[in-house]
Amino acid sequence: MAHKAGFVNIVGNPNVGKSTIMNALV
């Protein structure tokens, strides 16, 4: 979870960042 949160922070957009991460994992 920490790594995901860090990536989201880098993106700067929790919504888009989270969606991108979810799609990447799926």
Secondary structure as UniProt FT lines:
FT   HELIX           2..11
FT   HELIX           14..25
//
